[in-house]
């Protein structure tokens, strides 16, 4: 009897889903190949077939999260009726305002921590952050905001600062959004 064919894309997606869950729940330290195999109900060899190392697993998970955030942010920004609204929608997508966005931010932070010690991961993170900053710079320039480069950098820093208390369960999402809106009102006035 011949074994059933394996859908490699589906299996890789399932392993990635398990990895994202482990990182979001317990951090990168808990995301070993053994843990992913156990949680997915497969052998260690199966996980190693798709991901040769922890860095490779994390890089893939980060890319999946990054692509998802980018797609959602694009959809939200494109539906906005103004530059201010588009910037706001992107920033809201980056804040941990629900379980999905919280998990995504935890994965991104785990990736950033690992990237500090891996030149390859660090290059990927820098490229992504530079791209996001350039997107904001372009939008702010189009909106006529003075010194769009400085303001783009400020928006990223502001969003990171607003996200932190939410990640630790101490922030009030409504107040965080109000603070973001107050800054955007000043920036786009």
KANORHU-V688215 format. One record per pair of residues at least 4 apart in sequence whose ideal C-beta (glycine too) atoms are under 7 Angstrom apart, sorted by the first residue. I is the first residue (numbers start at 0). J is the second residue. If there is no record, write none. Layout:
i={I,I}
j={J,J}
This chain:
i={5,6,7,8,9,10,10,11,11,12,13,13,14,14,14,14,14,15,15,15,15,16,17,17,17,17,18,18,18,18,18,19,19,19,19,19,20,21,21,21,21,21,21,22,22,22,22,22,22,22,23,23,23,25,26,27,27,27,27,29,30,30,30,30,32,32,32,32,32,33,33,34,35,35,35,36,36,36,36,36,41,41,43,44,46,47,50,50,50,51,53,54,54,54,54,55,56,57,57,57,57,58,58,58,59,60,60,61,61,61,61,62,63,64,64,64,64,65,65,66,67,67,68,68,68,68,69,70,71,71,72,72,72,72,73,74,75,75,75,75,76,76,76,79,79,79,80,81,82,82,82,82,83,83,83,83,84,85,85,86,86,86,86,86,87,87,88,89,90,90,90,90,91,92,93,94,94,94,94,94,94,95,95,95,95,95,95,96,96,97,98,99,100,101,101,102,103,104,104,104,105,106,107,108,109,110,110,110,111,113,113,114,114,114,115,117,118,119,120,121,122,123,124,125,126,127,128,129,130,131,131,132,132,132,132,133,134,135,135,135,136,136,136,136,137,138,139,139,139,139,140,142,144,144,144,146,147,148,149,150,150,151,152,153,154,155,156,157,157,158,159,161,161,161,162,163,164,164,165,165,165,170,171,172,173,174,175,176,177,178,179,180,181,182,183,184}
j={10,10,11,12,13,14,49,15,49,16,17,39,18,35,39,46,49,19,59,60,63,20,21,35,38,39,22,30,35,56,60,23,60,64,102,106,24,25,29,30,34,35,38,26,27,30,60,105,106,109,102,105,106,29,109,57,109,112,113,34,34,35,53,56,36,43,46,47,53,37,43,38,39,46,56,41,42,43,45,46,45,46,47,48,50,51,55,56,59,55,57,58,113,117,120,59,60,61,109,110,113,62,120,123,63,64,106,65,106,107,110,66,67,68,103,106,107,69,127,70,71,103,72,92,93,103,73,74,75,92,76,88,89,92,77,78,79,88,89,92,85,88,89,84,85,88,84,85,86,138,141,142,87,142,183,187,88,89,138,90,135,138,154,183,91,183,92,93,94,154,158,179,96,100,158,100,158,161,162,165,175,100,101,104,162,165,166,100,172,101,102,103,104,105,166,106,107,108,162,166,109,110,111,112,113,114,120,124,124,117,120,120,121,124,121,121,122,123,124,125,126,127,128,129,130,131,132,133,134,135,155,136,151,152,155,137,138,139,151,154,140,147,148,151,141,142,144,147,150,151,147,187,150,186,187,150,151,152,153,154,186,155,156,157,158,159,160,161,182,162,163,175,178,179,166,167,169,170,170,172,175,175,175,176,177,178,179,180,181,182,183,184,185,186,187,188}
